Amino acid sequence: MKPEDRFVEKLRALLPKADAVSIGPGDDAAVIAREAGLLVATTDLLVEGVDFFPGEDPERLGRRAAAVNLSDLAAMGAEPEFFLLSIAFPSAKGDSFPLAVARGAIARAGAFGAQLVGGDLSSASQTVLSIALWGKPVGSLLRRSGAAVGDRLYLSGHPGEAAAGLLLARRLAAFADQGSAPTPRFPEISAGDQRRLLEAYHDPTPRIGLGLSLSRERLASAAIDISDGLGVDAGRLARASGVRLVLEADRLPASSALFSFAAMEDLDPLDLMIGGGDDYELLFAVRPQDEARLEEHAGAFGVPVTRIGRAERGGGAVLRDSRGERDVAELGHDHLESPR
């Protein structure tokens, strides 16, 4: 169990029981019962030097901050409605900086129906962004618990691309520090693949449409976003559901861009896919009897989904290949450990 997970357990032990709290800390978002219906709420911090590079384009940074929070609502099957944006930044940047951040966040959240309704500003020695986002479930609420033995595991998109994009971005930042123009310059990988990987890291797309479809059609028994890494987040879903998750290596949907990058860097693409992090994709469990319905609705998801494994008796998360099984439940990022 990661330090962040141990902290959440200690925090939950401090909280008094509240009838209005349907889901508290420990899932992708909280769920609060109100007379008007359930309210789904989440919040995330982005810290300069930890979650993003100094000098990041502020509008793109605002889009990313919104996407991080939107992904949490996607994992709950909730429709975004409104958000608060707080920005701490060096005052020397002037008000053009927070306005650009706000423009990016408004554009990204607005594309999924969420409106900015307030926030806060503060002077600070480094940039810190915080978004609090609210929404409502549209069908059967998704949560990390609920997967059962025999359920099939599905994953959206192509994990590992954001981790590769982060490594590329670090290379470009090093070039810029040396006085070179910050443009892609890697002959072993095409310019199109470089853009794809960089965009996966800098400007992720939250899977709101997929989450809403899974919720409305009651297609998933459990779900989680894999922003900290497929391995560690699979472990969290397994722990919450009381099952053992088996990920099949030959089923994982690696993209050609990821393969090209891994070959260039002499890396194992599986390492990036399992433990890289920053993939705002959804891992979800599907009952065997619902697989046919899932396939029927797949064209409306807006993103490809791939069956990558199954739930078995036991605990933890493992990667299975021709050599056997290895534990992957601790592979990924932790917010209380080192920066990404």
C-alpha atoms as one frame of an Amber mdcrd trajectory, in Angstrom:
protein
   0.000   0.000   0.000   1.317   3.425  -0.968   1.911   6.181   1.640  -1.000
   8.168   0.190  -3.345   5.204   0.723  -2.141   4.756   4.313  -2.779   8.455
   4.943  -6.331   8.160   3.567  -7.012   5.242   5.932  -5.775   7.289   8.905
  -7.883  10.250   7.774 -11.020   8.144   7.456 -10.511   6.934  11.038 -10.730
  10.568  12.216 -14.026  11.334  10.484 -17.322  11.062  12.353 -20.156   9.233
  10.660 -22.359  11.572   8.613 -25.647  10.353   7.178 -25.375  12.742   4.239
 -22.012  11.309   3.116 -22.672   8.362   0.823 -19.005   8.009  -0.186 -16.183
   9.743   1.674 -12.403   9.723   1.199 -10.959   6.723  -0.615 -12.710   6.726
  -3.980 -12.181   8.911  -7.054 -14.686  11.451  -5.688 -16.947  12.002  -2.707
 -20.715  11.547  -2.935 -23.061  13.614  -0.766 -26.791  13.044  -0.407 -28.992
  16.131  -0.783 -32.742  16.618  -1.152 -32.174  17.540  -4.788 -30.225  14.316
  -5.352 -26.682  13.022  -5.053 -23.796  15.481  -5.403 -20.408  14.185  -6.596
 -17.415  16.306  -5.539 -13.677  16.142  -6.145 -10.603  18.349  -5.875  -6.975
  18.199  -7.035  -3.802  20.233  -6.656  -1.187  20.877  -9.331   2.143  22.111
  -7.952   4.916  23.675 -10.030   8.032  21.509 -10.081   6.023  18.482  -8.910
   3.105  18.135 -11.321   4.240  20.423 -14.123   7.342  22.163 -15.410   8.225
  25.760 -14.551   7.357  28.016 -17.463   4.445  25.867 -18.619   2.013  27.637
 -20.957  -0.670  28.941 -18.543  -3.675  28.274 -20.782  -2.588  24.707 -21.389
  -1.954  24.390 -17.661  -5.535  25.463 -16.967  -6.847  22.842 -19.386  -4.784
  20.163 -17.693  -5.922  21.190 -14.209  -9.541  20.901 -15.317  -8.947  17.555
 -17.035  -7.406  16.038 -13.904 -10.583  16.787 -11.951 -12.946  15.875 -14.773
 -11.315  12.441 -14.914 -12.355  11.796 -11.308 -15.982  12.492 -12.177 -15.674
  10.277 -15.251 -14.597   7.414 -12.999 -17.752   7.910 -10.904 -20.064   8.127
 -13.915 -20.998  11.703 -13.013 -21.928  14.659 -15.217 -19.815  17.799 -14.450
 -21.769  20.932 -13.484 -19.621  23.645 -11.870 -16.166  24.263 -10.425 -14.028
  26.597  -8.328 -10.504  27.583  -9.402  -7.822  28.808  -6.987  -4.432  30.027
  -8.201  -1.325  30.889  -6.177   1.435  32.413  -8.313   4.383  34.841  -8.226
   2.891  38.335  -8.427   5.608  39.361 -10.903   3.725  37.360 -13.558   0.894
  39.893 -13.462  -2.803  39.240 -13.855  -2.374  37.994 -17.417  -1.067  34.693
 -15.999  -4.093  33.707 -13.868  -6.447  34.955 -16.571  -4.782  32.638 -19.087
  -5.010  29.732 -16.634  -8.704  30.511 -16.159  -9.295  30.653 -19.923  -7.825
  27.189 -20.317  -9.792  25.727 -17.414 -13.041  27.327 -18.603 -12.561  25.982
 -22.119 -11.720  22.433 -21.042 -14.417  22.154 -18.359 -16.969  23.975 -20.485
 -16.610  21.386 -23.229 -18.105  18.898 -20.761 -20.775  21.215 -19.339 -19.027
  22.528 -16.214 -19.086  26.260 -15.439 -16.604  28.304 -13.395 -18.461  29.898
 -10.458 -15.669  31.323  -8.281 -12.327  30.686  -6.660  -9.387  32.470  -5.046
  -6.046  34.126  -5.832  -2.887  34.417  -3.759   0.701  35.515  -4.195   3.238
  32.695  -3.765   6.842  31.838  -4.575   5.731  29.115  -7.008   2.566  28.357
  -8.934  -0.058  26.133  -7.330  -3.451  25.414  -8.879  -6.453  23.924  -7.130
  -9.801  23.022  -8.667 -12.862  21.800  -6.809 -15.406  20.245  -9.155 -19.007
  19.156  -8.609 -21.404  17.119 -10.660 -24.264  14.629 -10.486 -24.612  10.937
 -11.345 -26.693  10.170 -14.413 -27.360   6.488 -13.749 -25.848   3.767 -11.613
 -23.045   5.389  -9.616 -19.603   3.944 -10.393 -17.143   3.299  -7.592 -13.996
   1.301  -6.906 -15.806  -1.410  -4.979 -18.209  -3.738  -6.761 -15.988  -5.915
  -8.937 -16.629  -9.639  -8.416 -14.807 -12.867  -9.206 -15.238 -13.613 -12.897
 -15.689  -9.982 -13.974 -13.804  -8.926 -17.086 -11.405  -5.960 -16.909 -11.508
  -3.282 -19.576  -9.273  -0.264 -20.141  -9.790   2.844 -22.241  -7.188   4.403
 -24.505  -3.472   3.597 -24.621  -1.641   3.637 -21.276   2.007   4.659 -21.157
   1.738   7.478 -23.675   1.639  10.194 -21.015   4.681   8.737 -19.237   6.542
   8.747 -22.549   5.345  12.313 -23.140   6.715  13.361 -19.758  10.137  11.917
 -20.608  10.058  13.750 -23.939   9.049  16.976 -22.197  11.986  16.616 -19.817
  14.338  16.244 -22.782  12.902  19.364 -24.407  13.166  21.305 -21.134  16.846
  20.320 -20.930  17.376  21.518 -24.507  15.706  24.823 -23.637  17.925  25.237
 -20.546  20.930  24.846 -22.832  19.656  27.589 -25.133  18.143  25.380 -27.844
  14.697  25.943 -29.301  12.154  23.757 -27.446  11.000  21.761 -30.490  10.929
  17.973 -30.995  14.173  16.705 -32.507  14.256  12.925 -32.229  14.901  11.232
 -35.595  14.016   7.768 -34.269  10.372   8.746 -33.755   8.085  10.604 -36.153
   6.978  14.176 -35.524   3.364  12.982 -35.373   4.157  10.400 -32.703   6.117
  12.994 -30.731   3.128  15.356 -30.762   0.803  12.543 -29.717   2.947  11.619
 -26.713   3.504  15.216 -25.632  -0.212  15.984 -25.878  -1.033  12.874 -23.841
   1.057  14.344 -21.007   0.416  18.084 -21.338  -3.225  18.104 -22.445  -5.043
  14.866 -21.507  -8.634  14.180 -22.506 -10.898  13.110 -19.624 -13.160  10.157
 -20.467 -16.416  11.803 -19.431 -18.393  10.313 -22.311 -17.257   6.798 -21.445
 -18.015   7.214 -17.748 -21.490   8.548 -18.461 -22.234   5.674 -20.847 -21.068
   3.088 -18.322 -23.248   4.717 -15.686 -26.383   5.238 -17.779 -26.360   1.738
 -19.237 -25.196   0.051 -16.007 -22.349  -1.604 -17.865 -19.595  -1.514 -15.213
 -19.525  -3.107 -11.782 -16.547  -0.977 -10.665 -14.282   1.720 -12.108 -11.237
   3.850 -11.342  -9.163   6.370 -13.255  -5.540   5.259 -13.665  -3.865   8.649
 -13.284  -1.297   7.268 -10.812  -0.467   4.228 -12.949  -2.297   1.152 -14.171
  -0.551  -1.090 -11.630  -1.162   0.878  -8.455  -4.703   1.876  -9.447  -5.559
  -1.727 -10.341  -4.340  -2.602  -6.858  -6.657   0.030  -5.371  -9.668  -1.272
  -7.290  -8.786  -4.836  -6.237  -8.475  -3.821  -2.576 -11.768  -1.915  -2.596
 -13.586  -4.819  -4.270 -11.940  -7.643  -2.333 -10.695  -9.465  -5.442  -7.453
 -10.228  -7.262  -7.022  -8.505 -10.596  -5.059 -10.277 -13.318  -3.784  -8.062
 -16.152  -2.797 -10.006 -19.267   0.335  -8.544 -20.834  -0.505  -9.616 -24.383
  -3.862  -7.813 -24.211  -2.561  -4.396 -23.094  -3.231  -1.793 -25.832   0.196
  -0.336 -26.566   0.260   2.290 -29.320   2.821   2.419 -32.118   3.954   5.799
 -30.763   4.762   4.210 -27.408   6.639   1.320 -29.066   8.701   3.768 -31.131
   9.584   5.830 -28.084  10.435   2.780 -25.966  12.734   1.451 -28.713  14.438
   4.842 -28.980  15.062   4.973 -25.214  15.786   1.236 -24.810  12.867   0.934
 -22.384  10.317  -1.807 -21.855   6.956  -0.364 -22.996   5.231  -2.519 -20.363
   7.023  -0.572 -17.616   5.622   2.694 -18.983   2.145   1.206 -19.395   1.967
  -0.324 -15.907   3.754   2.226 -13.733   4.161   5.409 -15.760   1.172   7.385
 -14.473  -0.560  10.509 -15.808  -2.873   8.381 -17.972  -6.359   9.789 -17.410
  -7.978   6.611 -18.667 -10.606   4.409 -17.028 -10.066   0.867 -15.784 -13.406
  -0.839 -15.218 -14.909  -4.235 -14.470 -17.755  -5.738 -16.470 -19.967  -8.676
 -15.516 -19.703 -11.564 -18.041 -23.388 -11.215 -18.869 -22.899  -7.524 -19.742
 -20.003  -7.941 -22.188 -22.268  -8.197 -25.232 -24.065  -4.969 -24.251 -20.721
  -3.266 -23.723 -19.669  -4.159 -27.258 -22.995  -2.837 -28.583 -22.378   0.569
 -26.970 -18.638   0.780 -27.694 -19.105   3.002 -30.747 -20.581   5.750 -28.576
 -17.751   5.865 -26.033 -15.544   8.262 -27.994 -12.449   6.206 -27.122 -11.434
   2.591 -27.796 -11.800   0.148 -24.903  -9.862  -3.102 -24.616 -10.408  -6.174
 -22.499  -7.148  -6.635 -20.560  -7.853  -9.233 -17.886 -10.208 -10.524 -15.244
 -11.010 -10.601 -11.533 -10.159 -13.739  -9.577 -10.328 -14.888  -5.966  -7.686
 -13.414  -3.689  -6.168  -9.967  -3.439  -3.773  -7.595  -5.161  -3.021  -6.992
  -8.823  -0.645  -8.994 -11.024   0.623  -8.875 -14.580   0.488 -12.274 -16.292
   2.636 -13.182 -19.312   4.430 -16.218 -20.708   6.939 -16.086 -17.853   4.280
 -16.223 -15.157   2.932 -13.503 -12.861   4.442 -10.501 -11.132   2.934  -8.199
  -8.550   2.189  -4.743  -9.969  -0.037  -3.293  -7.222   2.698  -0.918  -6.028
   3.855   0.245  -9.466   2.923   3.872 -10.068   3.064   7.385  -8.692   2.347
   8.410  -5.119   1.648  12.036  -4.232   3.600  11.734  -0.967   6.693  10.307
  -2.654   8.946  11.831  -5.318   7.723  14.274  -8.013   6.662  12.900 -11.382
